């Protein structure tokens, strides 16, 4: 199969996608709830800073939010493949709507422990919702629309994050209070619940072999890992993303000191810098269907990772803030197609009854290498310098492109796909 052969099947665009009622409901729920997440995430950091003024406390909150995907994610994926996925999403939204209201009770440093516990609980519930949603999308969207669906999901995540963070800054800045942000987030989960409630019950039902009904959670996890191990495309895809995050995690930690200290730019530049990458990611998301008509998903991942690696390395030699802005804008054009292609490949390669576990493995692998990279970033920056860490990160990510090039050689995106893996549920 050549890249041109991809165009033989008409890829659905965003307009085609939004004509599907079930997908519109799922997408609207995502937009609302993730805007609430962006609102709460920033509000939590602002609250911790206001109560403690400690960078260690802020780092602890970041770790608390990251740990569930590492420790509970695989178990969550196994349950997503055992229980009605629509019910999991509904229960997750209801539980999170209640949990975030608990943040209001934290008003002093002495009750900060409660904030950490509630944040951990909320993040844990999220580890069930995310793979359930990822597993449901192929039940709603035809195979030729998955690239567009996953691209729109990424663009929505970016837009919602910007909206939520902007609201948090506005609420805390003008009102001087944190509780309105948490109330709004609770309402966003309630609205998402109502939208998902309108989805047909059939999308949550899982197709599995009769012998799998009574298997233990541990055995279910092992089966999921074996499914991944048997597919070179899936193992390559997960390995590539893990390597990418091994480089990118350090950049996320050192980005602020790089801008403020190395480039000697003011904090006012963070808004334009985030906007530059967000705009290109959103524009790229609108073009993913066109890319899918011309190129294989494996090609999109390989070329995209190589391009991002070059952008990261070039950031290390920037001397002016406008140069960094241009590089972030350029990088955004590759990020959305990479993420859309990765999720689409895994959805198409995985049997419906194991899709939740595969999505959970992807998230766990990315979280593990990201945390490892973030932990190493501070030590490396002190030892060799911030610019040099950018070079190393670029080299690591280039290694991810090499893994993709070798692992995908002789493979097509759908070479190992289960025939019914990406078919929507018949009404």
C-alpha positions in Angstrom: 0.0 0.0 0.0 1.4 3.4 -1.1 0.6 6.7 0.4 -1.5 7.5 -2.6 -3.5 4.4 -2.0 -4.9 5.9 1.2 -7.0 8.2 -0.9 -9.0 5.3 -2.4 -11.3 5.5 0.7 -12.9 8.9 1.1 -11.9 10.4 4.4 -14.6 12.2 6.3 -14.1 15.8 7.1 -15.2 17.8 10.1 -18.5 18.8 8.5 -19.3 15.1 7.8 -18.3 14.2 11.3 -20.5 16.8 13.0 -23.5 15.5 11.0 -23.4 12.4 13.2 -25.7 13.1 16.1 -24.0 10.7 18.5 -20.6 12.2 17.8 -22.0 15.8 18.3 -23.2 14.9 21.7 -19.9 13.3 22.7 -17.9 16.2 21.3 -20.1 18.8 23.1 -19.6 17.0 26.3 -15.9 16.9 25.8 -15.7 20.6 25.1 -17.7 21.6 28.2 -16.0 19.2 30.6 -12.5 19.9 29.4 -13.1 23.7 29.7 -14.1 22.9 33.3 -10.9 20.9 33.7 -8.8 23.8 32.4 -10.6 26.1 34.8 -10.0 23.8 37.8 -6.4 22.9 37.0 -5.2 26.5 37.0 -7.4 27.4 39.9 -5.8 24.6 41.9 -2.3 25.8 41.2 -3.3 29.4 42.0 -4.9 28.2 45.3 -1.8 26.2 46.3 0.4 29.1 45.5 -1.8 31.5 47.5 -1.9 29.2 50.5 1.8 28.2 50.6 3.9 30.3 48.2 5.9 27.1 47.8 7.2 25.8 44.5 7.6 22.4 46.2 3.9 22.4 47.0 3.1 23.2 43.3 5.3 20.4 42.2 3.6 18.0 44.6 0.2 18.9 43.1 1.6 18.2 39.6 2.8 14.8 40.7 -0.5 14.0 42.5 -2.4 14.7 39.2 0.1 12.5 37.2 0.3 9.5 39.5 -3.1 7.9 38.8 -2.4 7.2 35.2 0.7 5.4 36.2 -0.6 3.4 39.2 -4.3 3.0 38.3 -4.5 3.5 34.6 -4.0 -0.1 33.6 -6.6 -1.4 36.0 -9.0 1.3 34.8 -8.5 0.2 31.2 -9.3 -3.4 32.2 -12.6 -2.3 33.9 -13.4 -0.2 30.8 -13.3 -3.4 28.8 -15.6 -5.3 31.3 -18.3 -2.7 32.1 -20.7 -0.8 30.0 -18.6 2.2 28.8 -21.5 4.6 28.6 -22.2 3.9 32.2 -18.6 4.4 33.1 -18.6 7.9 31.5 -21.9 8.8 33.2 -20.7 7.7 36.6 -17.3 9.5 36.1 -19.0 12.7 35.3 -21.4 12.5 38.3 -18.6 11.6 40.8 -16.3 14.4 39.5 -19.1 16.9 39.8 -19.3 16.1 43.5 -15.5 15.8 44.1 -14.6 19.2 42.7 -17.1 20.9 45.1 -14.9 19.5 47.9 -12.1 21.9 46.9 -14.2 24.7 48.3 -13.6 23.4 51.8 -9.9 24.1 51.6 -9.2 27.6 52.8 -5.9 27.4 54.6 -2.5 25.7 54.5 -3.5 23.4 57.3 -6.2 21.8 55.1 -3.9 21.5 52.1 -3.8 17.7 52.6 -7.5 17.5 51.7 -6.8 19.4 48.5 -4.2 16.8 47.5 -6.5 13.9 48.3 -9.4 15.3 46.4 -7.2 16.1 43.4 -5.9 12.5 43.4 -9.5 11.2 43.6 -10.6 13.4 40.7 -7.6 12.4 38.5 -8.2 8.7 39.4 -11.8 9.0 38.2 -10.5 10.6 35.0 -8.4 7.5 34.3 -11.6 5.6 33.8 -13.4 8.2 31.7 -10.6 8.9 29.1 -10.1 5.3 27.8 -13.9 4.7 27.9 -14.4 7.7 25.6 -11.5 6.6 23.3 -13.1 3.1 23.1 -16.5 4.5 22.3 -15.5 6.8 19.4 -15.1 3.9 16.9 -18.5 2.6 17.8 -20.0 6.0 16.6 -17.7 7.1 13.8 -17.0 5.1 10.6 -13.3 4.0 10.1 -12.8 6.7 7.4 -13.8 9.4 9.9 -11.6 8.4 12.9 -8.6 10.6 11.8 -10.9 13.6 11.7 -12.6 12.7 15.0 -9.4 12.3 16.9 -8.0 15.5 15.4 -11.1 17.4 16.4 -10.8 15.9 19.9 -7.2 17.3 20.2 -8.2 20.7 18.9 -11.1 20.8 21.3 -8.7 19.9 24.2 -6.5 22.9 23.2 -9.4 25.3 22.8 -11.1 24.1 26.0 -7.9 24.4 28.0 -7.4 28.0 26.8 -11.0 28.9 27.6 -10.8 27.3 31.0 -7.5 28.8 32.0 -8.7 32.2 30.8 -11.9 31.9 32.9 -9.8 30.9 36.0 -7.5 33.8 35.7 -10.5 36.2 35.2 -12.5 34.7 38.2 -9.6 34.6 40.6 -8.2 37.9 39.4 -11.4 39.9 39.5 -13.3 38.2 42.3 -10.3 37.2 44.5 -12.2 34.0 45.2 -11.5 30.4 44.1 -14.9 28.7 44.9 -16.7 30.1 41.7 -14.2 28.2 39.5 -14.9 24.9 41.3 -18.6 25.4 41.1 -18.4 26.1 37.4 -16.3 22.9 36.9 -18.9 20.9 38.8 -21.6 22.3 36.5 -19.5 21.4 33.4 -19.5 17.7 34.5 -23.2 17.8 35.1 -23.8 19.2 31.6 -21.5 16.5 30.1 -23.5 13.9 32.0 -26.7 15.1 30.5 -25.3 15.1 27.0 -23.8 11.6 27.4 -27.2 10.4 28.8 -28.7 11.2 25.4 -26.4 8.7 23.7 -27.9 5.4 22.7 -27.2 2.6 25.2 -25.8 0.4 22.4 -22.5 2.4 22.2 -21.5 1.2 25.7 -22.0 -2.5 25.2 -18.8 -4.4 24.7 -18.3 -7.2 22.2 -16.2 -9.9 23.8 -15.8 -13.7 23.6 -17.9 -15.7 26.0 -14.9 -17.2 27.7 -13.7 -13.7 28.6 -16.8 -12.8 30.7 -15.5 -14.5 33.9 -11.8 -13.6 33.6 -10.1 -11.7 36.5 -8.9 -8.1 36.2 -5.3 -9.3 36.3 -5.8 -11.7 33.5 -7.6 -9.1 31.5 -4.6 -6.8 31.9 -2.3 -9.5 30.7 -4.5 -10.2 27.7 -4.4 -6.6 26.8 -0.6 -6.5 27.0 -0.3 -9.6 24.9 -2.5 -8.0 22.2 -0.2 -5.1 22.0 2.9 -7.4 22.0 1.5 -9.4 19.1 1.2 -6.2 16.9 4.4 -4.6 15.7 2.4 -1.5 14.7 1.0 -1.1 18.2 4.2 -1.7 20.0 6.0 0.7 17.7 3.4 3.4 18.1 3.4 3.2 21.9 7.2 3.1 22.0 7.5 6.1 19.7 5.1 8.2 22.0 7.0 7.1 25.1 10.3 8.2 23.6 8.8 11.5 22.5 7.6 12.2 26.0 11.0 11.2 27.4 12.3 14.3 25.6 9.3 16.5 25.8 8.8 16.2 29.6 12.0 18.1 30.3 11.0 20.9 27.9 7.7 21.3 29.8 9.6 21.8 33.1 12.3 24.1 31.7 10.2 26.2 29.4 9.5 28.9 31.9 13.1 29.4 33.0 14.2 29.2 29.4 11.9 32.1 28.5 12.5 34.2 31.6 16.1 33.5 32.3 17.8 32.4 29.1 15.9 34.7 26.6 15.4 37.4 29.3 11.7 37.9 28.2 8.9 39.0 30.4 6.1 36.8 31.6 3.7 38.7 29.4 5.1 36.6 26.5 3.6 33.3 27.8 0.2 34.2 26.5 1.3 34.9 22.9 3.6 31.8 23.0 0.8 29.5 24.0 -1.6 31.1 21.5 1.0 30.6 18.6 1.1 26.9 19.1 -2.6 26.6 19.9 -3.6 28.4 16.7 -1.4 26.2 14.5 -2.7 23.0 16.2 -6.3 24.0 15.6 -5.6 24.9 11.9 -3.7 21.6 11.5 -6.7 19.7 13.0 -8.9 21.1 10.2 -6.5 19.7 7.6 -6.0 16.2 9.0 -8.7 14.7 6.8 -6.9 16.0 3.7 -3.6 14.6 5.0 -5.3 11.2 5.7 -6.3 11.1 2.0 -2.7 11.5 0.8 -0.6 9.8 3.4 -0.5 6.7 5.6 -0.9 7.2 9.4 2.5 5.6 9.9 4.1 8.2 7.6 2.3 11.1 9.4 3.7 9.9 12.7 7.3 9.3 11.5 7.6 12.6 9.6 5.8 14.6 12.3 8.0 13.3 15.2 11.1 14.1 13.1 9.8 17.6 12.5 9.0 18.2 16.2 12.4 17.0 17.2 14.0 19.5 14.8 11.9 22.3 16.3 12.8 21.4 19.8 16.5 21.3 19.0 16.3 24.7 17.2 14.7 26.2 20.3 18.0 25.7 22.0 19.8 28.1 19.6 17.1 30.9 19.7 18.3 34.3 21.0 15.1 36.3 20.6 11.6 35.6 21.8 10.1 36.1 18.4 12.2 33.2 17.1 10.7 30.9 19.8 7.2 32.1 18.9 7.8 31.1 15.2 9.1 27.7 16.2 6.1 27.0 18.5 3.8 28.0 15.6 5.6 25.6 13.3 5.6 22.8 15.8 1.9 23.0 16.3 1.3 22.0 12.6 2.8 18.6 13.3 1.4 17.9 16.9 -2.3 17.6 16.0 -1.7 15.2 13.0 0.7 13.0 15.1 -1.8 12.7 18.0 -4.7 12.0 15.6 -2.8 9.3 13.7 -1.6 7.6 16.9 -5.0 7.3 18.4 -6.6 6.2 15.1 -4.1 3.5 14.6 -4.6 2.1 18.0 -8.4 2.2 17.7 -8.2 0.4 14.3 -5.7 -2.2 15.4 -7.5 -3.2 18.6 -10.5 -5.5 19.0 -13.5 -3.7 20.6 -13.3 -5.7 23.7 -9.7 -4.7 24.4 -9.6 -1.1 23.3 -9.9 0.4 26.7 -6.8 -1.5 27.9 -4.7 -0.4 24.9 -5.7 3.2 25.4 -4.7 3.0 29.1 -1.3 1.4 28.2 -0.6 4.3 25.9 -1.4 6.9 28.6 0.6 5.0 31.2 3.7 4.7 28.9 3.5 8.4 28.1 3.0 9.4 31.7 5.9 7.2 33.0 8.5 8.6 30.6 7.2 12.2 31.0 7.5 12.0 34.8 11.0 10.5 34.4 12.0 13.3 32.0 10.6 16.0 34.3 12.5 14.5 37.3 15.7 14.5 35.3 15.3 18.0 33.8 16.3 20.0 36.9 19.4 17.9 37.5 20.5 18.1 33.8 19.9 21.8 33.5 22.2 22.5 36.5 24.8 20.1 35.2 24.9 21.1 31.5 22.7 24.1 31.0 19.1 24.7 29.9 20.0 25.2 26.2 21.9 22.0 26.2 18.9 20.1 27.6 16.9 21.4 24.7 19.5 19.8 22.3 19.4 16.6 24.2 15.6 16.5 24.2 15.6 17.1 20.4 18.1 14.2 20.0 15.9 11.9 22.1 12.8 12.8 20.1 14.8 12.2 16.9 15.4 8.7 18.3 11.6 8.4 18.4 11.5 9.1 14.7 14.1 6.4 14.1 12.0 3.9 16.1 9.0 4.8 14.0 11.0 4.5 10.7 12.3 1.0 11.6 9.2 -0.3 13.4 6.7 0.8 10.7 8.9 -0.4 7.8 6.8 -2.7 5.6 3.7 -2.0 7.5 0.5 -0.1 6.6 -1.8 1.6 9.2 -4.4 -1.1 8.8 -2.2 -4.2 8.1 -3.1 -5.9 11.4 -6.5 -4.3 12.1 -9.3 -6.5 13.3 -12.0 -6.4 10.5 -14.8 -5.1 12.8 -12.6 -3.1 15.1 -13.6 0.3 13.8 -17.2 -0.3 12.7 -19.9 1.7 14.4 -22.6 -0.1 16.3 -25.7 -0.8 14.1 -28.9 0.8 15.3 
